[in-house]
């Protein structure tokens, strides 16, 4: 499996799933642009690791929920790297609360980053990809977008929104040589899930048929496959990576 010399952008890549994915795409041969919103040090450490693998990399600061930031980032990437072949929309946040206690700003912020961010980056990247007549967009949703979850109405709405959005643009962009797929992770061990109380984590573990939490590399491996030509007949799909929790 190879994506030799392809140009990739991973959003929210300074840590967690984004970091693992960016480094894995570089392992498969891609040059990788690293997007971050605030953690410059984390982003630079990913850039350095990728450069050690002999691939080109650079960090780009942009808040994905701000279209101006995103457009400026895409323009810079096109100048620096010469195009864009693979976009991984990974940036995401949670602001959990039961509906009755959920503040409108917690609703808006999560929709802004997790759904509007995907729209902004995809629209901006699609312009470059349509001109190239090739491209590959991989959106990170969540099993919560399929099942819902008490206390995560904002997050579930955004993640379900990503699925409808991705299927729509998969239909729009297929004739331009652009594929669009969704990865829906289950419980993956990162800083995001590290915040959960121990009793909730244990309860979740008891529901995972494979008997373990996911690792960021479990997601990276699927993204690598979807980004490669080995998956060239797959578009508009939602693939769960969840240890069987939704069986
Ligand atoms: P994380 O919190 O470790 O990483 C998220 C990254 O997104 C961080 O680097 C953060 O700085 C960045 N980010 C946040 N807001 C941003 C913005 N406005 N602009 C640019 N970057 C921004 O979380 P993790 O676990 O690595 O999650 C990555 C993706 O996977 C997220 O979309 C998350 O919703 C999704 N996911 C994670 C699961 C898990 O169990 N960890 C399960 C299902 C989905």
Boltz pocket constraint, residues with backbone or C-beta under 6 A from the ligand:
constraints:
  - pocket:
      binder: B
      contacts: [[A, 11], [A, 12], [A, 13], [A, 14], [A, 15], [A, 16], [A, 17], [A, 18], [A, 35], [A, 36], [A, 37], [A, 38], [A, 39], [A, 62], [A, 63], [A, 64], [A, 65], [A, 89], [A, 90], [A, 91], [A, 92], [A, 93], [A, 113], [A, 117], [A, 140], [A, 141], [A, 142], [A, 143], [A, 184], [A, 185], [A, 186], [A, 187], [A, 188], [A, 189], [A, 190], [A, 191], [A, 192], [A, 193]]
      max_distance: 6.0
